[in-house]
């Protein structure tokens, strides 16, 4: 029973790959790919022409906080290099 199942499964897989090969090597598919490759600029321009232009609504969205620079000036000086010194 399992040999019959394996045989039919092998036939099914072989049939699948043959159909895939026939589709990709068909004249219709080859002509479509060649047409798209030759006219890619026209196709892109056609798709770009239908894009809507959105209104810019990002004015004054980000406000710069300058309180950070004042906080650093009020703190004691940083001592990173002092950590590397030998005692």
N, C-alpha and C positions, 0 to 999 in steps of 0.2 A: 504494500500500500504506500509506504513512504517513497519507494522508487518511482511510482507513478506520479506522486505529488511533486517530487523533485524534477521529473521530466516535464510536467506541465508548467511548473514554475520557471524552468529554464527556457521553455518555448515562449512563455509570456514575457520574460525579460528580453529575449532576442527580438520578439515582435515589437516591443517598446523601442529598442534602440534602432531598429530598421525604420520605424515610422519617424523617429526624430531625425535620422539621417536623410530620409526622403523629403521631409519638410524643409530642412535647411539647405538642401541642394536643389530644390525645385526652382524652375525658371521664374516663377512669380516672386518668390522670396529674394532671389538674386537680383532681379530687376528693381524691386522695391529698395533694397539696400543700396544699389548703385545710384538710384534716383535721389535718395536721401543724402548720400555722400556728395553728389554733384551740386545739390541745391541747398546745402545746409545754411548758407548765408541768407537766402530768401526765406527759408522756413523760420529762422531765428528772428529776422526783421518783421515777419508777419505776426509772430507771437508777441514781440515786444511792443508793437504798435497798439495793442489792445490793453496795455497795462494802465491802470488808473494812477494819477499823480495825487499823492496824499498831502494834506495840509500840514505844515510844520507847527506842532503844538508843544514844542520843547523849550520855549523861551522862558528864562528865569526859573527853571525847574531845580537846578542845583545852586545852592547858596554856599559860598566859601566861608568856612568858619575860621576866622583869624585869631580866635582865643587860644589856640594851641601854641602859636609862636610866643604869645605873652607868658604862657605858663612855663615854657622852657627857660625863658630869660630870668624868671623869678627863682627857679630852682638852683640848687648848688651846682657847680660845674661837674661834669661827668668825669669819672676816674677809671676808665677802661684800661688805660696803659699802666696805671698803678697796680692793677691785678697781675700784670706780667712781670713786675719787678721782683727781684730776689730780696729777701729781708736779711 
